[in-house]
Amino acid sequence: MRQWQLQDAKARFSEVVKRACSEGPQEITLRGEPAAILVSREEFEKMKGKKPSLVSFLKASPLKGVDLNLERDKSLTREIDL
């Protein structure tokens, strides 16, 4: 991954974008410290991915069909000394 100082990345932005598309992520530093990563749209879409809905996630659960006891405990609260 190539590193760019912020001022160089600003001055050569179109080159940084082209390299992100052809070579992969480009790191941008601020005062010598890593500050940002520029990635291509294609790479971003891969990272973002499509997340399943909650319903489809629950339907695919390995616990599907397990009988759970969801009855609430009806005992009274305990007494404590404060």
Backbone as a printed PyTorch tensor [residue, N CA C, xyz], in Angstrom:
tensor([[[  0.8500,  -1.1660,   0.0000],
         [  0.0000,   0.0000,   0.0000],
         [  0.8980,   1.2320,   0.0000]],

        [[  0.6360,   2.1010,  -0.9090],
         [  1.4400,   3.3120,  -1.0160],
         [  0.9620,   4.3520,  -0.0140]],

        [[  1.9200,   5.0930,   0.5540],
         [  1.5960,   6.1710,   1.4820],
         [  1.7530,   7.5160,   0.7870]],

        [[  0.8280,   8.4100,   1.1110],
         [  0.8610,   9.7670,   0.5920],
         [  0.7590,  10.7310,   1.7690]],

        [[  1.5920,  11.7570,   1.7810],
         [  1.3920,  12.8250,   2.7420],
         [  0.1650,  13.6080,   2.2700]],

        [[ -0.5750,  14.1510,   3.2070],
         [ -1.8240,  14.8250,   2.8630],
         [ -1.6320,  15.8930,   1.7940]],

        [[ -0.6060,  16.7160,   1.9250],
         [ -0.4090,  17.7930,   0.9450],
         [ -0.1180,  17.2300,  -0.4480]],

        [[  0.6040,  16.1040,  -0.5350],
         [  0.8680,  15.4680,  -1.8290],
         [ -0.4080,  14.8530,  -2.3930]],

        [[ -1.1970,  14.2260,  -1.5170],
         [ -2.4510,  13.6090,  -1.9650],
         [ -3.4050,  14.6700,  -2.5030]],

        [[ -3.4440,  15.8300,  -1.8600],
         [ -4.3100,  16.9190,  -2.3390],
         [ -3.8230,  17.4250,  -3.6970]],

        [[ -2.5180,  17.5970,  -3.8260],
         [ -1.9600,  18.1360,  -5.0670],
         [ -2.0840,  17.1560,  -6.2320]],

        [[ -2.0610,  15.8480,  -5.9390],
         [ -2.0980,  14.8270,  -6.9980],
         [ -3.2940,  13.8990,  -6.8170]],

        [[ -4.4380,  14.4850,  -6.4350],
         [ -5.6210,  13.7040,  -6.0880],
         [ -6.0560,  12.7510,  -7.1930]],

        [[ -6.0750,  13.2060,  -8.4330],
         [ -6.5220,  12.3280,  -9.5170],
         [ -5.5950,  11.1190,  -9.6530]],

        [[ -4.2950,  11.3050,  -9.4230],
         [ -3.3650,  10.1770,  -9.4780],
         [ -3.6250,   9.2070,  -8.3230]],

        [[ -3.9050,   9.7440,  -7.1330],
         [ -4.1910,   8.8930,  -5.9750],
         [ -5.4360,   8.0480,  -6.2520]],

        [[ -6.4570,   8.6660,  -6.8360],
         [ -7.6980,   7.9410,  -7.1580],
         [ -7.4210,   6.8660,  -8.2060]],

        [[ -6.6880,   7.2000,  -9.2410],
         [ -6.3670,   6.2190, -10.2850],
         [ -5.5860,   5.0410,  -9.7090]],

        [[ -4.6400,   5.3280,  -8.8240],
         [ -3.8610,   4.2520,  -8.2130],
         [ -4.7270,   3.3910,  -7.2900]],

        [[ -5.6720,   4.0090,  -6.6100],
         [ -6.5790,   3.2340,  -5.7560],
         [ -7.3910,   2.2590,  -6.6040]],

        [[ -7.7690,   2.6810,  -7.7970],
         [ -8.5440,   1.8130,  -8.6930],
         [ -7.6840,   0.7200,  -9.3150]],

        [[ -6.4340,   1.0330,  -9.6270],
         [ -5.6010,   0.0490, -10.3210],
         [ -4.6960,  -0.7710,  -9.4040]],

        [[ -4.1910,  -0.1680,  -8.3230],
         [ -3.2120,  -0.8450,  -7.4680],
         [ -3.7550,  -1.2770,  -6.1110]],

        [[ -4.8540,  -0.6700,  -5.6820],
         [ -5.4050,  -1.0030,  -4.3750],
         [ -5.4100,   0.1940,  -3.4440]],

        [[ -5.7300,  -0.0380,  -2.1800],
         [ -5.8680,   1.0550,  -1.2140],
         [ -4.6290,   1.9370,  -1.1250]],

        [[ -4.8670,   3.2320,  -0.9160],
         [ -3.8010,   4.2160,  -0.7920],
         [ -3.9290,   4.8710,   0.5880]],

        [[ -2.8420,   4.8620,   1.3410],
         [ -2.8590,   5.4320,   2.6890],
         [ -2.4660,   6.8950,   2.6530]],

        [[ -3.1980,   7.7130,   3.3940],
         [ -2.9060,   9.1400,   3.4790],
         [ -2.5140,   9.4450,   4.9190]],

        [[ -1.3760,  10.1220,   5.0730],
         [ -0.8820,  10.4310,   6.4140],
         [ -1.0370,  11.9160,   6.7050]],

        [[ -1.1800,  12.2010,   7.9900],
         [ -1.2910,  13.5820,   8.4560],
         [ -0.2410,  13.7620,   9.5460]],

        [[  0.7150,  14.6400,   9.3040],
         [  1.8420,  14.8420,  10.2200],
         [  2.5790,  13.5390,  10.5170]],

        [[  2.7060,  12.6920,   9.4960],
         [  3.4410,  11.4460,   9.6240],
         [  2.6610,  10.2840,  10.2120]],

        [[  1.4270,  10.5110,  10.6390],
         [  0.5910,   9.4690,  11.2250],
         [ -0.4810,   9.0410,  10.2330]],

        [[ -0.7700,   7.7420,  10.1430],
         [ -1.8460,   7.2890,   9.2560],
         [ -3.1590,   7.9760,   9.6200]],

        [[ -3.8390,   8.5450,   8.6140],
         [ -5.0760,   9.2860,   8.8780],
         [ -6.2650,   8.7370,   8.1000]],

        [[ -6.0270,   8.2520,   6.8850],
         [ -7.1400,   7.7960,   6.0520],
         [ -6.6330,   6.8000,   5.0210]],

        [[ -7.5770,   6.0190,   4.5170],
         [ -7.2880,   5.0780,   3.4340],
         [ -8.2590,   5.3780,   2.3100]],

        [[ -7.7550,   5.5510,   1.1050],
         [ -8.6060,   5.7640,  -0.0600],
         [ -8.6920,   4.4400,  -0.8090]],

        [[ -9.9190,   3.9590,  -1.0130],
         [-10.1360,   2.7080,  -1.7350],
         [-11.0450,   2.9620,  -2.9260]],

        [[-10.9820,   2.0670,  -3.8920],
         [-11.8440,   2.1850,  -5.0610],
         [-13.2870,   1.8730,  -4.6660]],

        [[-14.2160,   2.2810,  -5.4950],
         [-15.6350,   2.0040,  -5.2420],
         [-15.8730,   0.4910,  -5.1870]],

        [[-15.2250,  -0.2430,  -6.0710],
         [-15.3650,  -1.7010,  -6.1250],
         [-14.9180,  -2.3340,  -4.8010]],

        [[-13.7730,  -1.8920,  -4.2900],
         [-13.2500,  -2.4150,  -3.0240],
         [-14.1880,  -2.0580,  -1.8680]],

        [[-14.7110,  -0.8480,  -1.8850],
         [-15.6410,  -0.4100,  -0.8450],
         [-16.9000,  -1.2760,  -0.8450]],

        [[-17.4400,  -1.5580,  -2.0330],
         [-18.6470,  -2.3910,  -2.1240],
         [-18.3830,  -3.7990,  -1.5920]],

        [[-17.1810,  -4.3300,  -1.8350],
         [-16.8270,  -5.6570,  -1.3100],
         [-16.7930,  -5.6310,   0.2170]],

        [[-16.1910,  -4.5920,   0.7790],
         [-16.0880,  -4.4930,   2.2330],
         [-17.4560,  -4.2840,   2.8740]],

        [[-18.2700,  -3.4650,   2.2240],
         [-19.5860,  -3.1510,   2.7700],
         [-20.4790,  -4.3780,   2.7470]],

        [[-20.4660,  -5.0960,   1.6400],
         [-21.2510,  -6.3190,   1.5160],
         [-22.7340,  -6.0860,   1.7400]],

        [[-23.5140,  -7.0940,   1.4390],
         [-24.9550,  -6.9980,   1.6560],
         [-25.2820,  -7.7960,   2.9070]],

        [[-25.9270,  -7.1420,   3.8330],
         [-26.2680,  -7.7860,   5.0850],
         [-27.6810,  -8.3570,   4.9960]],

        [[-27.8930,  -9.5630,   5.5500],
         [-29.2370, -10.1420,   5.5170],
         [-30.1740,  -9.3830,   6.4590]],

        [[-31.4620,  -9.4740,   6.1870],
         [-32.4320,  -8.8520,   7.0860],
         [-32.4580,  -9.6390,   8.3870]],

        [[-33.0030,  -9.0460,   9.4320],
         [-33.0820,  -9.7130,  10.7200],
         [-33.9140, -10.9900,  10.6150]],

        [[-34.9970, -10.9330,   9.8510],
         [-35.8670, -12.0980,   9.7000],
         [-35.1100, -13.2490,   9.0450]],

        [[-34.4080, -12.9850,   7.9480],
         [-33.6760, -14.0630,   7.2740],
         [-32.5200, -14.5660,   8.1380]],

        [[-31.9040, -13.6730,   8.9130],
         [-30.8410, -14.0880,   9.8250],
         [-31.3850, -15.0500,  10.8780]],

        [[-32.5280, -14.7100,  11.4590],
         [-33.1220, -15.5740,  12.4820],
         [-33.6030, -16.8940,  11.8980]],

        [[-34.1360, -16.8570,  10.6740],
         [-34.5880, -18.0970,  10.0340],
         [-33.4200, -19.0370,   9.7510]],

        [[-32.2380, -18.4880,   9.5240],
         [-31.0620, -19.3040,   9.2290],
         [-30.3170, -19.7280,  10.4930]],

        [[-30.8170, -19.3530,  11.6530],
         [-30.1490, -19.6500,  12.9160],
         [-30.0580, -21.1540,  13.1490]],

        [[-28.9290, -21.6180,  13.6830],
         [-28.8210, -23.0450,  14.0170],
         [-29.7410, -23.4230,  15.1840]],

        [[-30.2810, -22.4430,  15.8770],
         [-31.2010, -22.7070,  16.9830],
         [-32.6560, -22.7870,  16.5210]],

        [[-32.8720, -22.6560,  15.2160],
         [-34.2370, -22.7330,  14.6920],
         [-34.8250, -24.0970,  15.0480]],

        [[-36.0040, -24.0830,  15.6210],
         [-36.6750, -25.3180,  15.9900],
         [-36.3980, -25.7810,  17.4030]],

        [[-35.4660, -25.1360,  18.0920],
         [-35.1830, -25.4950,  19.4760],
         [-36.3120, -24.9460,  20.3410]],

        [[-36.8280, -25.7810,  21.2380],
         [-37.9240, -25.3670,  22.1000],
         [-37.3580, -24.6080,  23.2960]],

        [[-37.6390, -23.3300,  23.3490],
         [-37.1460, -22.5030,  24.4420],
         [-38.2640, -22.2550,  25.4470]],

        [[-37.9160, -22.2690,  26.7160],
         [-38.8830, -21.9450,  27.7520],
         [-38.7920, -20.4440,  27.9970]],

        [[-39.7580, -19.7100,  27.4600],
         [-39.7210, -18.2580,  27.5680],
         [-40.6960, -17.7460,  28.6290]],

        [[-41.1270, -18.6310,  29.5190],
         [-42.0560, -18.2250,  30.5600],
         [-41.3180, -17.3870,  31.5930]],

        [[-41.9390, -16.3200,  31.9760],
         [-41.3340, -15.3910,  32.9180],
         [-41.4370, -15.9270,  34.3490]],

        [[-40.3960, -15.7000,  35.1450],
         [-40.4000, -16.1010,  36.5500],
         [-41.3790, -15.1980,  37.2940]],

        [[-42.3460, -15.7670,  37.9630],
         [-43.4040, -14.9910,  38.6200],
         [-43.1710, -14.8750,  40.1260]],

        [[-41.9980, -15.2380,  40.6170],
         [-41.7400, -15.1290,  42.0460],
         [-41.6130, -13.6550,  42.4390]],

        [[-41.8990, -13.3810,  43.7020],
         [-41.8280, -12.0050,  44.1910],
         [-40.3760, -11.5580,  44.2810]],

        [[-40.2120, -10.2760,  44.3650],
         [-38.8540,  -9.7480,  44.4800],
         [-38.3040, -10.0850,  45.8550]],

        [[-37.0220, -10.1270,  45.9690],
         [-36.4240, -10.4430,  47.2650],
         [-36.2740,  -9.1690,  48.0810]],

        [[-36.2490,  -9.3430,  49.3800],
         [-36.1050,  -8.2030,  50.2770],
         [-34.6400,  -8.0660,  50.6550]],

        [[-34.1630,  -6.8190,  50.6790],
         [-32.7860,  -6.5740,  51.0610],
         [-32.7500,  -5.4370,  52.0690]],

        [[-31.7400,  -5.4050,  52.8970],
         [-31.5610,  -4.3200,  53.8560],
         [-30.6230,  -3.2830,  53.2430]],

        [[-31.0560,  -2.0470,  53.3050],
         [-30.2160,  -0.9650,  52.7820],
         [-29.6070,  -0.1670,  53.8910]]])
